Amino acid sequence: MTTKIAAFIPVTTSEQSKECILGVPLFLWAANNLSRVLPRTDIYIDSDKDTVLQCARAYGFQGRKIPPDLMGRQVDMNELLIWQTNQVDCAICIQHFPEMILLHPKTLRKAIQAVVEEYDSAFAAILEDRPVWSKKEADEESKTLSHQPADQWIEARGLYVVRKPLLVEHQSRVAGSSAKIAIDRYESLRINAQADLDFVRMVLRGFSRRWKKRVCART
């Protein structure tokens, strides 16, 4: 029996609905990422903006209007995901934020596979090497500090996969047994400020030029 999976992209601020890279809205970049691993009919771009919903449907995605009390920067994204999943018949739900547009399809597949096969939930995370300072006694009269690297997982806050019953029961996207899906710093880039937007635009313009050169070389 096939497990029903639905993905949700919440567009809750005016910046998320208006910002574009190479002429494409951020939410469509995220939706395109998901469309490489899921049918477009199972991908929902939800917002209170009619223009966003019309754009989503024009490209074959789903879209529903979010209630006003679930819009804005301060909204509880757990609460929003519960609202979104309650509108859809699915066993596993994915939340992909539009400001993290560089996630690789293999990362999405790995997160989905982790929940389908073993875990209750999964989320994107960055493995950082952070210093831990400890006192080491050199002799009876002096002590020195030694640097000991320690790995620490940092939640990337851009991708979550969770079984719907666990989400509803625990009111949390990270519930039950949870898998950390490692992403690199490139994938973890979040567009939260103009500097982030400018940097990602520069990176994707470079990719676009190289892609065009490869296409021209083949023809």
Secondary structure, 3 states (H helix, E strand, C coil): CCCCEEEEEEECCHHHHHCEECCEEHHHHHHHHHHCCCCHHHEEEEECCHHHHHHHHHCCCECCECCHHHCCCCCCHHHHHHHHHHCCCCCEEEEECCCCCCCCHHHHHHHHHHHHHCCCEEEEEEEEEEEEEEEEECCCCCEEEEEEEEEEEEEEEEEEEEEHHHHHHHCCCCCCCEEEEECCCCCCCCCCCHHHHHHHHHHHHHHHHHHHHHHHHHC
